[in-house]
Amino acid sequence: MPQLWTLLRIAYTTAGYGADIKKKILRTRPCVKYNEAPYSLTETLSELKKSYSYPSAHTVVSWADGMIMAAMTPHIQDSILERSFDYGQSRVYGGMHWQSDVTDARYIASASVAHMLNKQEFKDALTRTRKEMNKIMSDSLNIPEPDYDAENYYDVDHLPNPLIYIPKPEPLDSATVELAYDMSQYVWGKSIRTTDRGIKAKFDISRDFDVLVKEFAHVIGKEISETHNPSIYNLVKMIVTNAELGCKKAQDEYQRTSPFVFFNDEAFTFENSDYLKHEGSFPSVSSAKAWAAALAMVAIEPEKQDTLLKVGYELGESAVIAGINWQSDVDAGRLVASAVLARCMSNPNFIAMLETAQEEYADDTRHIVTDQEDITQDKAPEQKNPFYTLDGRLANKDSKGILVSKNKKVLK
């Protein structure tokens, strides 16, 4: 399987770069901190003292490769994702990494895959590998090529099943470290509701797709709408919709009670939250949708990937602050989003949609016409007569659309 090998090597190299922050974080490994031999056949305590723990490079690579393998073999996607998840957890069990090293590594991995989707080399490799794998499946196992045009290709029964690749949540009457963390995160979230970050969370909790997508429009400085850039809008909406569907099996199975219901509290949101009282909290739909949107936008605009990912991440955290979801629900939601992206990558029609969206974004090269010099990122806050977007945000060099300065509108 030379094409698959080449594809995985591309992913291995690119995703591995995401672990380079080890050189900045310098986090001590658990086994080193407690001076205990790691539970490993190949790694020794003396060797691990020479390296750092955050994030888990093994997990970054294994989850990225797992996403790609799931995309290339959709008929066994759940087993692939389950094994990829377990590979990372083994690093915790063996004492080589803390849980947060592994959890965050999976986010880095999915972000790396989204980044690669903007590279033609990677998309071409996906196409070649898909053809190779379909031939092998057909010739050796008599498994026919998937019907990529089937209406049910993305229905609940064909999306990755979180009951298989994500462990079940902790019962709310248990006495575990995991549940204690969930409880402490709820207390933290509630404690900051009166801050600017807390107030933002109240606005963030919305099931309206257009509300969600505006958060990313602010980052790229371009409107995202069905009329202005339909290819981008429809691509992001497709992934977000599938991410929500990807949560359903686990939500229905576990029926986990939301924090605000558990504590007989009010959900910290402007919208009617009655439906949340009857909806399973695990995985977090809000988190899944936000992370899916972020991954889609990174595939379209990698130059602003860090800010796009930050927005997607913080939208998930807003669900914790608002008391809508437990922290573990939010963490699981992001995994659902990355698994759903893998399912989308398995379909050449999705790659075609993505390329159309990427071309549409490249063609959208509007500029701001102003009576001042171009606004720069570092000087914008110091402008004597600064520009603002219509919603009151301070404009910068990437801002597009109608701006306001000295109470006058400045057209793009």
Secondary structure, DSSP 8 states (H G I E B T S, - for coil): -HHHHHHHHHHHHHHHHGGGGHHHH----HHHHTT---S-SS--HHHHTTS--SS-HHHHHHHHHHHHHHHH-GGGHHHHHHHHHHHHHHHHHTTSS-HHHHHHHHHHHHHHHHHHTT-HHHHHHHHHHHHHHHHHHHHHH------TT-TTTTSTTTS--HHHHS-----TT---HHHHHHHHHHHHHHHTTTSHHHHHHHHH----HHHHHHHHHHHHTS---TTT-HHHHHHHHHHHHHHHHHHHHHHHHH----HHHHTT---SSSS--GGGGGS--SS-HHHHHHHHHHHHHHHH-GGGHHHHHHHHHHHHHHHHHTTSS-HHHHHHHHHHHHHHHHHHHT-HHHHHHHHHHHHHHHH-------SS----TTTGGG-SS--EETTS-B--TT--S-EEETTEEE--
